[in-house]
């Protein structure tokens, strides 16, 4: 990508209708201080943006289950976190209370060696490893730290994740005894959550846990098999936004960027793969989507808002700003 093309893409993003796109461009691509007057103003715009109001108003109208795909409080908070919604706002406190209560419920505070069928009242332990969907607590921890204010349940979330962490650094929900390696799907969000918590609370133990989790991704060279240069899963190379809980090339690089690890040589091939997917215009596309529709009508896997074009030829601003941020952090711009 030539300097002129790159500059034009950044200029277009800085003038985008979405204040979140403008904020992400300033803070993650151009590395502008989030406390700058321009970024502070953008945070205010984000709070009142059409997208944010649709998320909050849609949830207030529908009142879905906490994890209801993709409209439960869990997902609304995850979206607000990524959009740059300002922290400490009273209007999201009910959603935070709901999510923190759900993911620190008594079920998650107990564990037991699984013999035969699980009673469903405890986190099962199989072959010495906790088998749990840690992406729940990981995403909730990230949202709680970013959106605040904090309470004792945030500390509980971080403690749960550390207790459940496998020896290789990650997490996995697979209850089969032959599952002895962590799942990337269940690891990237706990890693982000623990890192954010470690920075916010100045917690070295949490920081160490996040760094061990990063090794799960780095050992795979982000998306490749340990034994070859083939992708660990064919879907991992497709760029999609939002990812929700799904692992892939872009979210793996974004997560490692947050820990400052993109200069690690094990990221090089993944960064090459990301650059190869750039369109001639200098933008990136979303190659499909995980949500099936938009609105508050009944149905599964429906989001409250549309996240842009999802075909290989049409630029998508959310994917583009994330890709540019990753390449900037890796020194490739």
RONUVO-67276 format. One line per field, with one value per residue (C-alpha): residue in one letter; residue number from 1; x, y, z. Coordinates in pm, 1 decimal. Layout:
N
type: [A, ...]
seq: [NUM, ...]
px: [X, ...]
py: [Y, ...]
pz: [Z, ...]
//
This chain:
333
type: [X, X, X, X, X, X, X, X, X, X, X, X, X, X, X, X, X, X, X, X, X, X, X, X, X, X, X, X, X, X, X, X, X, X, X, X, X, X, X, X, X, X, X, X, X, X, X, X, X, X, X, X, X, X, X, X, X, X, X, X, X, X, X, X, X, X, X, X, X, X, X, X, X, X, X, X, X, X, X, X, X, X, X, X, X, X, X, X, X, X, X, X, X, X, X, X, X, X, X, X, X, X, X, X, X, X, X, X, X, X, X, X, X, X, X, X, X, X, X, X, X, X, X, X, X, X, X, X, X, X, X, X, X, X, X, X, X, X, X, X, X, X, X, X, X, X, X, X, X, X, X, X, X, X, X, X, X, X, X, X, X, X, X, X, X, X, X, X, X, X, X, X, X, X, X, X, X, X, X, X, X, X, X, X, X, X, X, X, X, X, X, X, X, X, X, X, X, X, X, X, X, X, X, X, X, X, X, X, X, X, X, X, X, X, X, X, X, X, X, X, X, X, X, X, X, X, X, X, X, X, X, X, X, X, X, X, X, X, X, X, X, X, X, X, X, X, X, X, X, X, X, X, X, X, X, X, X, X, X, X, X, X, X, X, X, X, X, X, X, X, X, X, X, X, X, X, X, X, X, X, X, X, X, X, X, X, X, X, X, X, X, X, X, X, X, X, X, X, X, X, X, X, X, X, X, X, X, X, X, X, X, X, X, X, X, X, X, X, X, X, X, X, X, X, X, X, X, X, X, X, X, X, X]
seq: [1, 2, 3, 4, 5, 6, 7, 8, 9, 10, 11, 12, 13, 14, 15, 16, 17, 18, 19, 20, 21, 22, 23, 24, 25, 26, 27, 28, 29, 30, 31, 32, 33, 34, 35, 36, 37, 38, 39, 40, 41, 42, 43, 44, 45, 46, 47, 48, 49, 50, 51, 52, 53, 54, 55, 56, 57, 58, 59, 60, 61, 62, 63, 64, 65, 66, 67, 68, 69, 70, 71, 72, 73, 74, 75, 76, 77, 78, 79, 80, 81, 82, 83, 84, 85, 86, 87, 88, 89, 90, 91, 92, 93, 94, 95, 96, 97, 98, 99, 100, 101, 102, 103, 104, 105, 106, 107, 108, 109, 110, 111, 112, 113, 114, 115, 116, 117, 118, 119, 120, 121, 122, 123, 124, 125, 126, 127, 128, 129, 130, 131, 132, 133, 134, 135, 136, 137, 138, 139, 140, 141, 142, 143, 144, 145, 146, 147, 148, 149, 150, 151, 152, 153, 154, 155, 156, 157, 158, 159, 160, 161, 162, 163, 164, 165, 166, 167, 168, 169, 170, 171, 172, 173, 174, 175, 176, 177, 178, 179, 180, 181, 182, 183, 184, 185, 186, 187, 188, 189, 190, 191, 192, 193, 194, 195, 196, 197, 198, 199, 200, 201, 202, 203, 204, 205, 206, 207, 208, 209, 210, 211, 212, 213, 214, 215, 216, 217, 218, 219, 220, 221, 222, 223, 224, 225, 226, 227, 228, 229, 230, 231, 232, 233, 234, 235, 236, 237, 238, 239, 240, 241, 242, 243, 244, 245, 246, 247, 248, 249, 250, 251, 252, 253, 254, 255, 256, 257, 258, 259, 260, 261, 262, 263, 264, 265, 266, 267, 268, 269, 270, 271, 272, 273, 274, 275, 276, 277, 278, 279, 280, 281, 282, 283, 284, 285, 286, 287, 288, 289, 290, 291, 292, 293, 294, 295, 296, 297, 298, 299, 300, 301, 302, 303, 304, 305, 306, 307, 308, 309, 310, 311, 312, 313, 314, 315, 316, 317, 318, 319, 320, 321, 322, 323, 324, 325, 326, 327, 328, 329, 330, 331, 332, 333]
px: [0.0, 149.4, 180.8, -80.0, -334.9, -275.1, -312.4, -638.0, -782.6, -691.1, -837.2, -1160.0, -1180.9, -1121.0, -1419.0, -1645.0, -2005.5, -1948.7, -1782.2, -1652.5, -1464.1, -1312.7, -1220.9, -1064.0, -863.6, -726.2, -647.2, -542.3, -406.0, -259.3, -199.1, -351.2, -391.7, -743.8, -746.8, -697.0, -976.8, -1072.6, -1099.9, -1294.6, -1542.6, -1566.3, -1646.9, -1943.0, -2054.0, -2021.8, -2250.4, -2524.9, -2457.5, -2730.7, -2554.1, -2520.1, -2879.6, -3001.4, -2812.0, -2940.8, -3294.8, -3322.3, -3219.1, -3460.7, -3742.8, -3662.2, -3527.9, -3362.8, -3172.7, -2830.7, -2648.1, -2921.0, -2745.1, -2658.6, -2880.3, -2842.3, -2679.9, -2355.1, -2328.6, -2452.6, -2173.9, -1920.1, -2026.9, -2016.1, -1667.2, -1540.8, -1719.4, -1543.3, -1849.4, -1733.9, -1688.9, -1887.5, -2224.3, -2528.0, -2742.4, -2534.7, -2507.8, -2818.3, -2661.3, -2333.0, -2517.3, -2702.9, -2390.6, -2170.2, -2439.1, -2489.9, -2123.1, -2032.2, -2332.2, -2279.6, -2239.5, -1916.0, -1780.1, -1781.3, -1592.4, -1589.2, -1416.4, -1659.1, -1756.5, -2022.5, -2281.2, -2243.5, -2508.7, -2502.7, -2448.6, -2068.9, -1786.7, -1663.9, -1299.0, -1183.5, -829.9, -725.2, -854.9, -1157.5, -1391.4, -1576.8, -1679.2, -1426.9, -1508.5, -1813.3, -1609.6, -1333.7, -1565.7, -1753.2, -1429.3, -1313.3, -1646.3, -1658.7, -1307.0, -1364.5, -1716.1, -1689.9, -1721.0, -1572.2, -1702.6, -1604.3, -1755.2, -1485.7, -1220.8, -1420.8, -1421.0, -1045.4, -999.5, -1220.9, -1025.6, -694.5, -828.5, -957.2, -645.8, -483.6, -113.7, -56.8, -200.4, -549.7, -897.8, -1124.5, -1485.5, -1435.1, -1518.4, -1353.3, -1042.5, -854.4, -889.1, -556.9, -482.2, -649.6, -903.5, -822.9, -1196.9, -1204.6, -869.4, -855.7, -1128.6, -1003.7, -658.7, -793.6, -1002.6, -719.6, -480.8, -727.2, -789.1, -414.9, -354.3, -650.9, -580.9, -200.5, -225.6, 93.4, -70.0, -338.2, -74.9, 119.6, -194.3, -268.3, 87.5, 66.7, -257.3, -84.6, 148.0, -150.0, -193.5, 175.8, 249.2, -1.3, 162.2, -180.5, -375.3, -144.0, -93.1, 203.5, 324.9, 278.2, 197.8, -163.7, -436.7, -553.3, -906.8, -1009.5, -1252.1, -978.3, -847.7, -1183.1, -1218.0, -1550.8, -1687.5, -1813.0, -1645.9, -1858.7, -1676.7, -1530.8, -1152.9, -973.9, -687.3, -800.4, -916.3, -603.8, -380.1, -589.0, -567.1, -190.5, -158.4, -319.6, -40.1, 224.1, 330.0, 292.4, 667.1, 711.6, 845.6, 566.3, 318.6, 498.0, 314.7, -24.1, 55.3, 153.6, -181.1, -363.3, -176.8, -250.4, -623.7, -612.0, -821.8, -662.4, -832.2, -631.8, -937.2, -1030.6, -1358.8, -1564.6, -1587.8, -1921.4, -2092.3, -2193.3, -2525.6, -2828.9, -3034.9, -3095.6, -3368.5, -3581.8, -3806.9, -3804.4, -3523.4, -3183.0, -2846.4, -2995.4, -2809.1, -2959.6, -2747.6, -2587.2, -2207.6, -2151.8, -2096.1, -1994.3, -1858.0, -1502.3, -1513.4, -1682.8, -1480.9, -1586.4, -1475.6, -1477.6, -1248.8, -1031.9, -969.2, -884.5, -646.8, -471.9, -434.8, -268.8, -29.4, 55.0, 139.4, 352.6, 549.3, 414.5, 269.3]
py: [0.0, 330.4, 619.8, 817.9, 533.1, 470.5, 842.1, 858.4, 559.3, 714.3, 1048.9, 877.1, 698.5, 1024.5, 1173.0, 871.3, 916.7, 677.3, 853.5, 515.4, 473.2, 818.7, 743.6, 407.1, 568.1, 835.0, 610.1, 280.1, 376.5, 721.5, 648.7, 975.2, 1007.0, 905.7, 1199.0, 1453.4, 1709.3, 1555.7, 1204.3, 1323.5, 1492.5, 1176.3, 970.1, 1199.0, 1159.0, 783.0, 773.2, 951.5, 789.8, 619.6, 284.7, 300.1, 417.6, 132.3, -117.5, 17.1, 93.5, -240.6, -425.4, -224.5, -317.3, -686.0, -780.4, -1101.3, -1358.8, -1247.9, -1449.2, -1442.9, -1438.8, -1165.8, -930.9, -1026.0, -788.5, -984.2, -889.8, -533.2, -469.2, -633.7, -403.8, -91.7, -186.8, -212.0, 105.3, 322.5, 392.8, 603.6, 437.7, 500.1, 571.0, 498.4, 382.5, 67.5, -25.3, -250.9, -444.5, -475.2, -595.2, -855.7, -990.3, -987.0, -1163.3, -1426.3, -1510.2, -1518.1, -1736.5, -2024.6, -2272.1, -2103.4, -2083.8, -2460.7, -2731.5, -3108.3, -3400.6, -3529.5, -3894.4, -4000.7, -3734.2, -3384.9, -3268.6, -2929.9, -2753.8, -2734.2, -2665.0, -3009.5, -3110.7, -3379.4, -3517.6, -3245.5, -2958.7, -2732.7, -2760.9, -2433.3, -2167.7, -1916.4, -1675.2, -1575.4, -1453.6, -1321.4, -1097.6, -988.5, -901.4, -692.7, -508.7, -449.4, -305.2, -79.9, 35.6, 33.7, 125.5, -184.5, -397.2, -720.2, -932.1, -808.6, -945.2, -1269.1, -1299.9, -1257.4, -1514.6, -1767.0, -1735.2, -1783.1, -2088.2, -2246.3, -2173.0, -2482.0, -2560.5, -2452.2, -2109.3, -2124.5, -2261.1, -2519.1, -2634.1, -2977.4, -3247.3, -3533.1, -3675.3, -3658.0, -3275.9, -3179.0, -2852.3, -2518.2, -2382.7, -2056.2, -1977.4, -1998.8, -1828.0, -1496.7, -1323.5, -1433.9, -1317.0, -971.7, -952.6, -1049.2, -807.8, -518.6, -608.8, -632.8, -285.3, -134.7, -301.7, -312.9, -687.5, -874.0, -1213.9, -1134.3, -990.7, -1315.9, -1517.8, -1305.4, -1346.7, -1726.3, -1720.9, -1532.2, -1828.9, -2037.4, -1803.4, -1746.0, -2119.3, -2145.5, -1847.9, -1691.8, -1904.5, -2178.1, -2540.6, -2618.5, -2875.2, -2680.9, -2345.6, -2448.5, -2265.9, -2435.9, -2398.7, -2280.6, -2028.1, -1857.2, -1665.9, -1502.7, -1149.1, -1085.7, -818.1, -851.3, -1178.2, -1227.7, -1529.9, -1674.2, -1685.8, -1583.5, -1396.3, -1042.3, -1093.8, -1293.4, -1011.3, -746.2, -941.2, -981.7, -613.0, -524.5, -714.2, -546.3, -873.6, -808.9, -766.5, -1130.6, -1318.5, -1574.9, -1308.9, -1241.8, -1493.6, -1391.0, -1027.1, -1126.4, -1303.2, -993.0, -768.5, -1007.7, -960.4, -585.4, -463.3, -256.2, 49.7, 5.8, -105.0, -450.2, -635.1, -848.2, -1196.2, -1298.9, -1236.7, -1428.3, -1250.1, -1341.4, -1025.8, -690.4, -568.2, -673.7, -926.0, -1285.4, -1505.0, -1642.6, -1481.1, -1140.6, -821.9, -483.0, -307.2, -372.8, -383.2, -303.3, -492.3, -855.8, -963.4, -996.1, -696.0, -425.5, -224.7, -256.7, 28.4, -181.4, -445.8, -179.6, 25.9, -289.9, -410.7, -73.9, -60.9, -402.1, -316.0, 19.5, -152.5, -406.4, -131.5, -220.6, 117.9]
pz: [0.0, -104.8, 135.7, -58.2, -50.8, 318.7, 398.5, 202.7, 389.1, 725.1, 618.5, 515.2, 849.4, 1036.0, 851.8, 889.5, 1004.0, 1294.8, 1592.2, 1708.1, 1379.9, 1421.4, 1783.0, 1695.8, 1415.8, 1645.6, 1941.7, 1781.7, 1439.3, 1506.3, 1877.5, 1993.9, 2371.5, 2468.8, 2707.7, 2430.3, 2381.7, 2047.7, 2192.1, 2495.3, 2263.1, 2056.3, 2364.8, 2424.4, 2064.5, 2091.8, 2393.9, 2200.5, 1862.6, 1662.2, 1697.4, 2075.5, 2122.6, 1901.8, 2115.7, 2446.2, 2331.2, 2153.7, 2467.2, 2681.2, 2443.9, 2401.0, 2747.9, 2626.4, 2830.2, 2949.2, 2682.7, 2413.9, 2077.9, 1993.3, 2187.2, 2553.4, 2801.7, 2763.4, 2395.9, 2433.1, 2684.6, 2456.5, 2171.6, 2389.7, 2503.6, 2146.2, 2036.8, 2295.0, 2507.5, 2807.5, 3144.8, 3460.1, 3296.2, 3512.5, 3219.1, 3167.1, 3534.5, 3522.0, 3234.0, 3422.5, 3732.1, 3528.1, 3359.8, 3668.8, 3872.1, 3601.5, 3549.2, 3920.6, 4014.2, 4262.1, 3973.7, 3868.6, 4222.8, 4268.7, 4085.8, 4109.6, 3941.7, 3682.7, 3723.0, 3478.7, 3401.7, 3543.2, 3786.8, 3615.3, 3947.1, 3942.8, 3698.5, 3595.1, 3627.0, 3383.4, 3380.2, 3621.5, 3406.0, 3451.5, 3153.4, 3121.6, 2868.1, 3002.1, 2719.0, 2925.7, 3220.6, 2994.7, 2794.4, 3107.5, 3282.8, 2987.0, 2971.4, 3346.7, 3354.7, 3052.6, 3143.8, 3527.7, 3804.2, 3960.9, 4247.0, 4420.9, 4143.5, 3905.0, 4140.1, 4156.5, 3776.7, 3759.3, 4035.0, 3857.0, 3534.5, 3711.9, 3896.4, 3576.3, 3366.6, 3216.8, 3240.5, 2879.2, 2961.3, 2815.7, 2873.6, 2715.0, 2759.6, 2596.8, 2853.3, 2665.0, 2828.6, 2498.7, 2499.1, 2655.1, 2473.4, 2528.1, 2282.0, 2105.4, 2106.3, 2486.1, 2541.8, 2353.0, 2556.7, 2901.4, 2794.4, 2705.5, 3020.5, 3252.8, 3083.2, 3113.8, 3476.8, 3546.8, 3405.7, 3588.6, 3924.8, 3893.3, 3951.7, 3860.6, 3909.2, 3653.3, 3419.4, 3438.2, 3367.7, 3060.0, 2934.6, 2976.3, 2780.0, 2500.2, 2456.8, 2345.8, 2048.5, 1983.9, 1986.0, 1700.1, 1523.7, 1579.7, 1330.2, 1200.2, 1288.0, 1507.8, 1254.0, 927.9, 769.4, 717.3, 912.4, 1229.1, 1097.4, 752.5, 901.3, 1104.8, 802.0, 724.2, 856.3, 1027.2, 1254.0, 1519.9, 1614.4, 1929.5, 2080.1, 1758.6, 1720.5, 1402.4, 1242.4, 1320.7, 1680.0, 1758.1, 1637.2, 1814.3, 2141.2, 2111.7, 2027.6, 2360.5, 2534.5, 2317.7, 2154.7, 1782.3, 1737.2, 1843.9, 1541.5, 1577.8, 1462.4, 1133.8, 915.7, 1052.3, 980.0, 626.4, 587.6, 706.1, 462.4, 175.9, 229.6, 176.9, -115.7, -397.1, -247.5, 74.8, 274.6, 405.6, 367.4, 604.0, 458.0, 599.6, 931.6, 1240.9, 1288.7, 1080.1, 1089.6, 1253.7, 1486.2, 1780.6, 1607.4, 1738.9, 1615.4, 1698.8, 1626.0, 1542.3, 1634.2, 1708.9, 1446.3, 1110.7, 1102.8, 738.2, 415.3, 444.7, 108.1, -17.5, -251.6, -44.3, 211.9, 574.3, 804.6, 1124.9, 980.2, 814.9, 1127.6, 1325.9, 1054.9, 1030.4, 1409.7, 1413.7, 1132.3, 1293.3, 1622.0, 1437.9, 1264.2, 920.1, 830.5]
//
